[in-house]
Amino acid sequence: MPRPVFENISDGFQVVVFDGYDEKGTEKGNVPENVVNNVVENELKIIEFLNENNTFSAKALANKMEMTERTIQRYLKTLGDKGVVRRIGPAKGGHWEINK
């Protein structure tokens, strides 16, 4: 994070403190450069696991990939929104369909 800037003004001085965010409110410097590659790799791993066993739950995928169940649910939602996978049937007893 940048150091504060001290400026002299007519009645005293002013301190400008930088918070690590740009003008749009986006955090600067804390996002890895390879985040897009990681997302794509993780999505591909999920697809591979579902090819092996299309009845995997988000919890089972989370255990296999050493991620949280919520993270896997987000990936599955993204893959569903892209039309790559679709859940057929209920949470218990259903399966994943992979669109090729």
Biotite code that builds the C-alpha atoms (Angstrom):
import biotite.structure as struc

atoms = struc.array([
    struc.Atom([0.000, 0.000, 0.000], chain_id="A", res_id=1, res_name="MET", atom_name="CA", element="C"),
    struc.Atom([1.314, 3.474, -0.822], chain_id="A", res_id=2, res_name="PRO", atom_name="CA", element="C"),
    struc.Atom([2.549, 5.710, 1.954], chain_id="A", res_id=3, res_name="ARG", atom_name="CA", element="C"),
    struc.Atom([0.379, 8.651, 3.091], chain_id="A", res_id=4, res_name="PRO", atom_name="CA", element="C"),
    struc.Atom([0.997, 12.016, 1.431], chain_id="A", res_id=5, res_name="VAL", atom_name="CA", element="C"),
    struc.Atom([1.323, 15.125, 3.626], chain_id="A", res_id=6, res_name="PHE", atom_name="CA", element="C"),
    struc.Atom([0.349, 18.410, 1.980], chain_id="A", res_id=7, res_name="GLU", atom_name="CA", element="C"),
    struc.Atom([0.561, 21.976, 3.294], chain_id="A", res_id=8, res_name="ASN", atom_name="CA", element="C"),
    struc.Atom([-2.674, 23.898, 3.011], chain_id="A", res_id=9, res_name="ILE", atom_name="CA", element="C"),
    struc.Atom([-3.571, 27.434, 4.132], chain_id="A", res_id=10, res_name="SER", atom_name="CA", element="C"),
    struc.Atom([-4.871, 26.485, 7.611], chain_id="A", res_id=11, res_name="ASP", atom_name="CA", element="C"),
    struc.Atom([-2.404, 23.717, 8.406], chain_id="A", res_id=12, res_name="GLY", atom_name="CA", element="C"),
    struc.Atom([-1.775, 20.465, 6.621], chain_id="A", res_id=13, res_name="PHE", atom_name="CA", element="C"),
    struc.Atom([-3.694, 17.661, 4.966], chain_id="A", res_id=14, res_name="GLN", atom_name="CA", element="C"),
    struc.Atom([-2.941, 13.943, 4.946], chain_id="A", res_id=15, res_name="VAL", atom_name="CA", element="C"),
    struc.Atom([-3.986, 11.765, 2.011], chain_id="A", res_id=16, res_name="VAL", atom_name="CA", element="C"),
    struc.Atom([-4.234, 8.081, 2.975], chain_id="A", res_id=17, res_name="VAL", atom_name="CA", element="C"),
    struc.Atom([-4.521, 5.445, 0.266], chain_id="A", res_id=18, res_name="PHE", atom_name="CA", element="C"),
    struc.Atom([-6.709, 2.443, 1.021], chain_id="A", res_id=19, res_name="ASP", atom_name="CA", element="C"),
    struc.Atom([-5.597, 0.045, -1.702], chain_id="A", res_id=20, res_name="GLY", atom_name="CA", element="C"),
    struc.Atom([-8.664, 0.575, -3.910], chain_id="A", res_id=21, res_name="TYR", atom_name="CA", element="C"),
    struc.Atom([-8.853, 2.358, -7.238], chain_id="A", res_id=22, res_name="ASP", atom_name="CA", element="C"),
    struc.Atom([-11.436, 4.984, -8.224], chain_id="A", res_id=23, res_name="GLU", atom_name="CA", element="C"),
    struc.Atom([-13.988, 2.279, -9.181], chain_id="A", res_id=24, res_name="LYS", atom_name="CA", element="C"),
    struc.Atom([-13.734, 0.553, -5.800], chain_id="A", res_id=25, res_name="GLY", atom_name="CA", element="C"),
    struc.Atom([-11.727, -2.394, -7.142], chain_id="A", res_id=26, res_name="THR", atom_name="CA", element="C"),
    struc.Atom([-9.027, -3.721, -4.862], chain_id="A", res_id=27, res_name="GLU", atom_name="CA", element="C"),
    struc.Atom([-5.568, -3.182, -6.313], chain_id="A", res_id=28, res_name="LYS", atom_name="CA", element="C"),
    struc.Atom([-2.684, -5.604, -6.181], chain_id="A", res_id=29, res_name="GLY", atom_name="CA", element="C"),
    struc.Atom([-4.250, -8.527, -4.310], chain_id="A", res_id=30, res_name="ASN", atom_name="CA", element="C"),
    struc.Atom([-5.610, -10.537, -7.246], chain_id="A", res_id=31, res_name="VAL", atom_name="CA", element="C"),
    struc.Atom([-3.171, -13.096, -8.640], chain_id="A", res_id=32, res_name="PRO", atom_name="CA", element="C"),
    struc.Atom([-2.215, -12.650, -12.268], chain_id="A", res_id=33, res_name="GLU", atom_name="CA", element="C"),
    struc.Atom([-3.211, -16.241, -13.038], chain_id="A", res_id=34, res_name="ASN", atom_name="CA", element="C"),
    struc.Atom([-6.694, -16.111, -11.512], chain_id="A", res_id=35, res_name="VAL", atom_name="CA", element="C"),
    struc.Atom([-8.388, -16.667, -14.899], chain_id="A", res_id=36, res_name="VAL", atom_name="CA", element="C"),
    struc.Atom([-6.184, -19.681, -15.594], chain_id="A", res_id=37, res_name="ASN", atom_name="CA", element="C"),
    struc.Atom([-6.984, -21.117, -12.155], chain_id="A", res_id=38, res_name="ASN", atom_name="CA", element="C"),
    struc.Atom([-10.727, -20.729, -12.733], chain_id="A", res_id=39, res_name="VAL", atom_name="CA", element="C"),
    struc.Atom([-10.559, -22.436, -16.110], chain_id="A", res_id=40, res_name="VAL", atom_name="CA", element="C"),
    struc.Atom([-8.377, -25.240, -14.719], chain_id="A", res_id=41, res_name="GLU", atom_name="CA", element="C"),
    struc.Atom([-10.760, -25.805, -11.811], chain_id="A", res_id=42, res_name="ASN", atom_name="CA", element="C"),
    struc.Atom([-13.774, -25.870, -14.124], chain_id="A", res_id=43, res_name="GLU", atom_name="CA", element="C"),
    struc.Atom([-11.999, -28.426, -16.313], chain_id="A", res_id=44, res_name="LEU", atom_name="CA", element="C"),
    struc.Atom([-11.190, -30.576, -13.268], chain_id="A", res_id=45, res_name="LYS", atom_name="CA", element="C"),
    struc.Atom([-14.837, -30.508, -12.220], chain_id="A", res_id=46, res_name="ILE", atom_name="CA", element="C"),
    struc.Atom([-15.881, -31.615, -15.710], chain_id="A", res_id=47, res_name="ILE", atom_name="CA", element="C"),
    struc.Atom([-13.306, -34.444, -15.594], chain_id="A", res_id=48, res_name="GLU", atom_name="CA", element="C"),
    struc.Atom([-14.626, -35.640, -12.224], chain_id="A", res_id=49, res_name="PHE", atom_name="CA", element="C"),
    struc.Atom([-18.208, -35.492, -13.488], chain_id="A", res_id=50, res_name="LEU", atom_name="CA", element="C"),
    struc.Atom([-17.178, -37.527, -16.543], chain_id="A", res_id=51, res_name="ASN", atom_name="CA", element="C"),
    struc.Atom([-15.840, -40.170, -14.149], chain_id="A", res_id=52, res_name="GLU", atom_name="CA", element="C"),
    struc.Atom([-18.958, -40.152, -11.973], chain_id="A", res_id=53, res_name="ASN", atom_name="CA", element="C"),
    struc.Atom([-21.919, -37.984, -12.923], chain_id="A", res_id=54, res_name="ASN", atom_name="CA", element="C"),
    struc.Atom([-23.604, -38.531, -9.544], chain_id="A", res_id=55, res_name="THR", atom_name="CA", element="C"),
    struc.Atom([-20.973, -36.612, -7.560], chain_id="A", res_id=56, res_name="PHE", atom_name="CA", element="C"),
    struc.Atom([-22.419, -34.061, -5.153], chain_id="A", res_id=57, res_name="SER", atom_name="CA", element="C"),
    struc.Atom([-20.872, -30.642, -4.595], chain_id="A", res_id=58, res_name="ALA", atom_name="CA", element="C"),
    struc.Atom([-19.633, -31.968, -1.255], chain_id="A", res_id=59, res_name="LYS", atom_name="CA", element="C"),
    struc.Atom([-17.909, -34.964, -2.890], chain_id="A", res_id=60, res_name="ALA", atom_name="CA", element="C"),
    struc.Atom([-16.313, -32.705, -5.518], chain_id="A", res_id=61, res_name="LEU", atom_name="CA", element="C"),
    struc.Atom([-15.156, -30.336, -2.774], chain_id="A", res_id=62, res_name="ALA", atom_name="CA", element="C"),
    struc.Atom([-13.450, -33.217, -0.974], chain_id="A", res_id=63, res_name="ASN", atom_name="CA", element="C"),
    struc.Atom([-11.764, -34.438, -4.161], chain_id="A", res_id=64, res_name="LYS", atom_name="CA", element="C"),
    struc.Atom([-10.572, -30.956, -5.141], chain_id="A", res_id=65, res_name="MET", atom_name="CA", element="C"),
    struc.Atom([-9.711, -29.814, -1.603], chain_id="A", res_id=66, res_name="GLU", atom_name="CA", element="C"),
    struc.Atom([-11.966, -26.760, -1.845], chain_id="A", res_id=67, res_name="MET", atom_name="CA", element="C"),
    struc.Atom([-14.991, -25.605, 0.067], chain_id="A", res_id=68, res_name="THR", atom_name="CA", element="C"),
    struc.Atom([-18.404, -26.883, -0.918], chain_id="A", res_id=69, res_name="GLU", atom_name="CA", element="C"),
    struc.Atom([-19.539, -23.304, -1.550], chain_id="A", res_id=70, res_name="ARG", atom_name="CA", element="C"),
    struc.Atom([-16.685, -22.743, -4.021], chain_id="A", res_id=71, res_name="THR", atom_name="CA", element="C"),
    struc.Atom([-17.677, -25.882, -5.930], chain_id="A", res_id=72, res_name="ILE", atom_name="CA", element="C"),
    struc.Atom([-21.307, -24.726, -5.953], chain_id="A", res_id=73, res_name="GLN", atom_name="CA", element="C"),
    struc.Atom([-20.196, -21.419, -7.535], chain_id="A", res_id=74, res_name="ARG", atom_name="CA", element="C"),
    struc.Atom([-18.198, -23.288, -10.190], chain_id="A", res_id=75, res_name="TYR", atom_name="CA", element="C"),
    struc.Atom([-21.164, -25.578, -10.917], chain_id="A", res_id=76, res_name="LEU", atom_name="CA", element="C"),
    struc.Atom([-23.460, -22.556, -11.225], chain_id="A", res_id=77, res_name="LYS", atom_name="CA", element="C"),
    struc.Atom([-21.024, -20.894, -13.627], chain_id="A", res_id=78, res_name="THR", atom_name="CA", element="C"),
    struc.Atom([-20.744, -24.075, -15.678], chain_id="A", res_id=79, res_name="LEU", atom_name="CA", element="C"),
    struc.Atom([-24.534, -24.345, -15.695], chain_id="A", res_id=80, res_name="GLY", atom_name="CA", element="C"),
    struc.Atom([-24.916, -20.724, -16.809], chain_id="A", res_id=81, res_name="ASP", atom_name="CA", element="C"),
    struc.Atom([-22.458, -21.412, -19.644], chain_id="A", res_id=82, res_name="LYS", atom_name="CA", element="C"),
    struc.Atom([-24.543, -24.448, -20.659], chain_id="A", res_id=83, res_name="GLY", atom_name="CA", element="C"),
    struc.Atom([-21.699, -26.885, -19.996], chain_id="A", res_id=84, res_name="VAL", atom_name="CA", element="C"),
    struc.Atom([-23.405, -28.932, -17.258], chain_id="A", res_id=85, res_name="VAL", atom_name="CA", element="C"),
    struc.Atom([-26.985, -29.421, -16.149], chain_id="A", res_id=86, res_name="ARG", atom_name="CA", element="C"),
    struc.Atom([-28.392, -31.083, -13.055], chain_id="A", res_id=87, res_name="ARG", atom_name="CA", element="C"),
    struc.Atom([-30.978, -33.766, -13.799], chain_id="A", res_id=88, res_name="ILE", atom_name="CA", element="C"),
    struc.Atom([-33.234, -34.825, -10.949], chain_id="A", res_id=89, res_name="GLY", atom_name="CA", element="C"),
    struc.Atom([-33.151, -34.004, -7.253], chain_id="A", res_id=90, res_name="PRO", atom_name="CA", element="C"),
    struc.Atom([-30.117, -33.229, -5.112], chain_id="A", res_id=91, res_name="ALA", atom_name="CA", element="C"),
    struc.Atom([-30.276, -36.762, -3.718], chain_id="A", res_id=92, res_name="LYS", atom_name="CA", element="C"),
    struc.Atom([-30.456, -39.358, -6.449], chain_id="A", res_id=93, res_name="GLY", atom_name="CA", element="C"),
    struc.Atom([-29.958, -37.002, -9.386], chain_id="A", res_id=94, res_name="GLY", atom_name="CA", element="C"),
    struc.Atom([-27.013, -36.741, -11.749], chain_id="A", res_id=95, res_name="HIS", atom_name="CA", element="C"),
    struc.Atom([-25.084, -34.245, -13.846], chain_id="A", res_id=96, res_name="TRP", atom_name="CA", element="C"),
    struc.Atom([-25.430, -34.103, -17.602], chain_id="A", res_id=97, res_name="GLU", atom_name="CA", element="C"),
    struc.Atom([-22.426, -32.753, -19.497], chain_id="A", res_id=98, res_name="ILE", atom_name="CA", element="C"),
    struc.Atom([-23.173, -31.021, -22.786], chain_id="A", res_id=99, res_name="ASN", atom_name="CA", element="C"),
    struc.Atom([-20.445, -31.692, -25.299], chain_id="A", res_id=100, res_name="LYS", atom_name="CA", element="C"),
])
